[in-house]
């Protein structure tokens, strides 16, 4: 894993077409802006499909 330090308004470029911008720094969170082509799926980790499937299976097992 590459770990970088950035200040507000600074950017990180991923490849040729993805740019991540630090929009706002808070006390306990960071707001990021992500510019990417429309064919690139950008999801928060907790919204990945395998997470939902795991929750569904856990609910079925509990029933």
N, CA, C and O atoms as a GROMACS GRO file, in nm:
protein
  252
    1UNK      N    1   0.084  -0.117   0.000
    1UNK     CA    2   0.000   0.000   0.000
    1UNK      C    3   0.089   0.124   0.000
    1UNK      O    4   0.184   0.134   0.078
    2UNK      N    5   0.058   0.216  -0.086
    2UNK     CA    6   0.127   0.344  -0.092
    2UNK      C    7   0.050   0.442  -0.004
    2UNK      O    8  -0.071   0.458  -0.020
    3UNK      N    9   0.118   0.507   0.090
    3UNK     CA   10   0.055   0.604   0.178
    3UNK      C   11   0.113   0.741   0.147
    3UNK      O   12   0.234   0.760   0.148
    4UNK      N   13   0.025   0.837   0.118
    4UNK     CA   14   0.067   0.973   0.082
    4UNK      C   15   0.006   1.074   0.178
    4UNK      O   16  -0.104   1.053   0.230
    5UNK      N   17   0.076   1.182   0.200
    5UNK     CA   18   0.022   1.295   0.276
    5UNK      C   19  -0.015   1.404   0.179
    5UNK      O   20   0.064   1.437   0.090
    6UNK      N   21  -0.132   1.461   0.193
    6UNK     CA   22  -0.178   1.568   0.107
    6UNK      C   23  -0.246   1.673   0.193
    6UNK      O   24  -0.301   1.642   0.298
    7UNK      N   25  -0.241   1.797   0.149
    7UNK     CA   26  -0.311   1.906   0.214
    7UNK      C   27  -0.438   1.936   0.136
    7UNK      O   28  -0.456   1.889   0.024
    8UNK      N   29  -0.526   2.015   0.196
    8UNK     CA   30  -0.650   2.053   0.129
    8UNK      C   31  -0.619   2.113  -0.008
    8UNK      O   32  -0.526   2.192  -0.022
    9UNK      N   33  -0.698   2.075  -0.107
    9UNK     CA   34  -0.688   2.119  -0.247
    9UNK      C   35  -0.577   2.049  -0.326
    9UNK      O   36  -0.567   2.069  -0.447
   10UNK      N   37  -0.495   1.969  -0.262
   10UNK     CA   38  -0.392   1.896  -0.336
   10UNK      C   39  -0.453   1.773  -0.400
   10UNK      O   40  -0.555   1.721  -0.356
   11UNK      N   41  -0.386   1.726  -0.507
   11UNK     CA   42  -0.440   1.616  -0.588
   11UNK      C   43  -0.342   1.501  -0.598
   11UNK      O   44  -0.222   1.516  -0.579
   12UNK      N   45  -0.399   1.386  -0.629
   12UNK     CA   46  -0.321   1.266  -0.660
   12UNK      C   47  -0.375   1.214  -0.792
   12UNK      O   48  -0.496   1.201  -0.809
   13UNK      N   49  -0.286   1.184  -0.885
   13UNK     CA   50  -0.328   1.132  -1.015
   13UNK      C   51  -0.300   0.982  -1.021
   13UNK      O   52  -0.190   0.937  -0.989
   14UNK      N   53  -0.402   0.906  -1.062
   14UNK     CA   54  -0.390   0.761  -1.076
   14UNK      C   55  -0.400   0.728  -1.224
   14UNK      O   56  -0.506   0.743  -1.285
   15UNK      N   57  -0.291   0.684  -1.281
   15UNK     CA   58  -0.291   0.658  -1.424
   15UNK      C   59  -0.308   0.788  -1.501
   15UNK      O   60  -0.270   0.895  -1.454
   16UNK      N   61  -0.366   0.777  -1.619
   16UNK     CA   62  -0.384   0.893  -1.706
   16UNK      C   63  -0.518   0.962  -1.687
   16UNK      O   64  -0.535   1.076  -1.729
   17UNK      N   65  -0.615   0.894  -1.625
   17UNK     CA   66  -0.751   0.948  -1.631
   17UNK      C   67  -0.823   0.961  -1.497
   17UNK      O   68  -0.940   1.000  -1.496
   18UNK      N   69  -0.758   0.932  -1.386
   18UNK     CA   70  -0.825   0.941  -1.256
   18UNK      C   71  -0.750   1.040  -1.168
   18UNK      O   72  -0.628   1.031  -1.154
   19UNK      N   73  -0.824   1.135  -1.110
   19UNK     CA   74  -0.765   1.234  -1.021
   19UNK      C   75  -0.844   1.235  -0.891
   19UNK      O   76  -0.967   1.244  -0.891
   20UNK      N   77  -0.772   1.226  -0.778
   20UNK     CA   78  -0.833   1.233  -0.646
   20UNK      C   79  -0.788   1.365  -0.583
   20UNK      O   80  -0.668   1.393  -0.575
   21UNK      N   81  -0.885   1.446  -0.539
   21UNK     CA   82  -0.857   1.576  -0.480
   21UNK      C   83  -0.902   1.578  -0.335
   21UNK      O   84  -1.012   1.532  -0.304
   22UNK      N   85  -0.818   1.630  -0.246
   22UNK     CA   86  -0.859   1.650  -0.107
   22UNK      C   87  -0.943   1.778  -0.105
   22UNK      O   88  -0.890   1.888  -0.119
   23UNK      N   89  -1.073   1.762  -0.088
   23UNK     CA   90  -1.165   1.875  -0.093
   23UNK      C   91  -1.171   1.946   0.041
   23UNK      O   92  -1.167   2.069   0.048
   24UNK      N   93  -1.179   1.867   0.150
   24UNK     CA   94  -1.190   1.928   0.282
   24UNK      C   95  -1.132   1.835   0.387
   24UNK      O   96  -1.151   1.714   0.381
   25UNK      N   97  -1.062   1.892   0.483
   25UNK     CA   98  -1.008   1.817   0.596
   25UNK      C   99  -1.090   1.852   0.719
   25UNK      O  100  -1.108   1.970   0.751
   26UNK      N  101  -1.139   1.752   0.788
   26UNK     CA  102  -1.213   1.773   0.912
   26UNK      C  103  -1.135   1.715   1.028
   26UNK      O  104  -1.025   1.662   1.010
   27UNK      N  105  -1.193   1.725   1.146
   27UNK     CA  106  -1.124   1.673   1.264
   27UNK      C  107  -1.113   1.520   1.259
   27UNK      O  108  -1.011   1.464   1.298
   28UNK      N  109  -1.218   1.454   1.210
   28UNK     CA  110  -1.217   1.308   1.209
   28UNK      C  111  -1.247   1.246   1.073
   28UNK      O  112  -1.269   1.125   1.064
   29UNK      N  113  -1.248   1.327   0.967
   29UNK     CA  114  -1.272   1.271   0.834
   29UNK      C  115  -1.214   1.362   0.726
   29UNK      O  116  -1.184   1.479   0.749
   30UNK      N  117  -1.200   1.303   0.609
   30UNK     CA  118  -1.148   1.375   0.493
   30UNK      C  119  -1.252   1.365   0.383
   30UNK      O  120  -1.307   1.258   0.359
   31UNK      N  121  -1.280   1.475   0.316
   31UNK     CA  122  -1.372   1.472   0.201
   31UNK      C  123  -1.286   1.471   0.075
   31UNK      O  124  -1.202   1.558   0.054
   32UNK      N  125  -1.310   1.370  -0.010
   32UNK     CA  126  -1.233   1.354  -0.133
   32UNK      C  127  -1.322   1.375  -0.254
   32UNK      O  128  -1.440   1.339  -0.252
   33UNK      N  129  -1.267   1.434  -0.358
   33UNK     CA  130  -1.334   1.443  -0.487
   33UNK      C  131  -1.262   1.350  -0.582
   33UNK      O  132  -1.139   1.348  -0.587
   34UNK      N  133  -1.338   1.272  -0.659
   34UNK     CA  134  -1.278   1.176  -0.751
   34UNK      C  135  -1.327   1.205  -0.892
   34UNK      O  136  -1.446   1.200  -0.919
   35UNK      N  137  -1.233   1.235  -0.980
   35UNK     CA  138  -1.265   1.255  -1.122
   35UNK      C  139  -1.219   1.130  -1.196
   35UNK      O  140  -1.101   1.096  -1.194
   36UNK      N  141  -1.314   1.063  -1.261
   36UNK     CA  142  -1.282   0.940  -1.333
   36UNK      C  143  -1.374   0.927  -1.453
   36UNK      O  144  -1.484   0.982  -1.453
   37UNK      N  145  -1.330   0.855  -1.556
   37UNK     CA  146  -1.416   0.831  -1.672
   37UNK      C  147  -1.543   0.758  -1.628
   37UNK      O  148  -1.544   0.688  -1.527
   38UNK      N  149  -1.649   0.773  -1.705
   38UNK     CA  150  -1.778   0.713  -1.669
   38UNK      C  151  -1.775   0.560  -1.667
   38UNK      O  152  -1.862   0.498  -1.606
   39UNK      N  153  -1.677   0.499  -1.733
   39UNK     CA  154  -1.671   0.353  -1.732
   39UNK      C  155  -1.596   0.297  -1.611
   39UNK      O  156  -1.585   0.175  -1.596
   40UNK      N  157  -1.545   0.385  -1.524
   40UNK     CA  158  -1.477   0.342  -1.402
   40UNK      C  159  -1.576   0.346  -1.287
   40UNK      O  160  -1.635   0.450  -1.259
   41UNK      N  161  -1.594   0.232  -1.221
   41UNK     CA  162  -1.686   0.225  -1.107
   41UNK      C  163  -1.611   0.270  -0.982
   41UNK      O  164  -1.503   0.219  -0.952
   42UNK      N  165  -1.669   0.367  -0.910
   42UNK     CA  166  -1.610   0.416  -0.786
   42UNK      C  167  -1.710   0.389  -0.675
   42UNK      O  168  -1.820   0.445  -0.675
   43UNK      N  169  -1.673   0.302  -0.580
   43UNK     CA  170  -1.761   0.266  -0.469
   43UNK      C  171  -1.686   0.279  -0.337
   43UNK      O  172  -1.566   0.253  -0.329
   44UNK      N  173  -1.759   0.320  -0.233
   44UNK     CA  174  -1.703   0.309  -0.099
   44UNK      C  175  -1.693   0.160  -0.068
   44UNK      O  176  -1.777   0.082  -0.111
   45UNK      N  177  -1.592   0.123   0.005
   45UNK     CA  178  -1.568  -0.020   0.032
   45UNK      C  179  -1.690  -0.088   0.092
   45UNK      O  180  -1.719  -0.203   0.058
   46UNK      N  181  -1.762  -0.020   0.179
   46UNK     CA  182  -1.877  -0.084   0.245
   46UNK      C  183  -1.994  -0.108   0.149
   46UNK      O  184  -2.090  -0.175   0.186
   47UNK      N  185  -1.987  -0.056   0.028
   47UNK     CA  186  -2.094  -0.076  -0.069
   47UNK      C  187  -2.060  -0.180  -0.176
   47UNK      O  188  -2.138  -0.202  -0.268
   48UNK      N  189  -1.944  -0.243  -0.165
   48UNK     CA  190  -1.906  -0.344  -0.263
   48UNK      C  191  -2.007  -0.458  -0.260
   48UNK      O  192  -2.055  -0.496  -0.153
   49UNK      N  193  -2.040  -0.514  -0.377
   49UNK     CA  194  -2.141  -0.620  -0.385
   49UNK      C  195  -2.115  -0.740  -0.294
   49UNK      O  196  -2.211  -0.794  -0.237
   50UNK      N  197  -1.991  -0.784  -0.277
   50UNK     CA  198  -1.966  -0.901  -0.192
   50UNK      C  199  -2.003  -0.874  -0.047
   50UNK      O  200  -2.038  -0.967   0.025
   51UNK      N  201  -1.996  -0.750  -0.003
   51UNK     CA  202  -2.037  -0.715   0.132
   51UNK      C  203  -2.187  -0.739   0.150
   51UNK      O  204  -2.229  -0.794   0.252
   52UNK      N  205  -2.266  -0.698   0.052
   52UNK     CA  206  -2.411  -0.714   0.059
   52UNK      C  207  -2.447  -0.861   0.060
   52UNK      O  208  -2.534  -0.903   0.137
   53UNK      N  209  -2.382  -0.941  -0.024
   53UNK     CA  210  -2.408  -1.084  -0.028
   53UNK      C  211  -2.377  -1.148   0.106
   53UNK      O  212  -2.452  -1.235   0.152
   54UNK      N  213  -2.270  -1.107   0.170
   54UNK     CA  214  -2.233  -1.161   0.301
   54UNK      C  215  -2.337  -1.129   0.406
   54UNK      O  216  -2.367  -1.212   0.491
   55UNK      N  217  -2.391  -1.009   0.401
   55UNK     CA  218  -2.495  -0.969   0.495
   55UNK      C  219  -2.621  -1.051   0.471
   55UNK      O  220  -2.683  -1.098   0.567
   56UNK      N  221  -2.660  -1.069   0.346
   56UNK     CA  222  -2.778  -1.149   0.313
   56UNK      C  223  -2.762  -1.292   0.365
   56UNK      O  224  -2.857  -1.348   0.420
   57UNK      N  225  -2.646  -1.351   0.347
   57UNK     CA  226  -2.622  -1.487   0.393
   57UNK      C  227  -2.628  -1.495   0.545
   57UNK      O  228  -2.681  -1.591   0.600
   58UNK      N  229  -2.574  -1.396   0.613
   58UNK     CA  230  -2.577  -1.393   0.759
   58UNK      C  231  -2.720  -1.383   0.811
   58UNK      O  232  -2.754  -1.447   0.910
   59UNK      N  233  -2.802  -1.304   0.744
   59UNK     CA  234  -2.942  -1.289   0.784
   59UNK      C  235  -3.016  -1.422   0.765
   59UNK      O  236  -3.094  -1.462   0.851
   60UNK      N  237  -2.990  -1.490   0.653
   60UNK     CA  238  -3.054  -1.620   0.627
   60UNK      C  239  -3.011  -1.723   0.731
   60UNK      O  240  -3.093  -1.802   0.777
   61UNK      N  241  -2.882  -1.724   0.768
   61UNK     CA  242  -2.833  -1.819   0.867
   61UNK      C  243  -2.894  -1.794   1.004
   61UNK      O  244  -2.919  -1.889   1.079
   62UNK      N  245  -2.918  -1.669   1.036
   62UNK     CA  246  -2.975  -1.634   1.166
   62UNK      C  247  -3.123  -1.670   1.177
   62UNK      O  248  -3.174  -1.686   1.287
   63UNK      N  249  -3.191  -1.684   1.064
   63UNK     CA  250  -3.336  -1.710   1.065
   63UNK      C  251  -3.370  -1.853   1.095
   63UNK      O  252  -3.488  -1.889   1.100
   0.00000   0.00000   0.00000
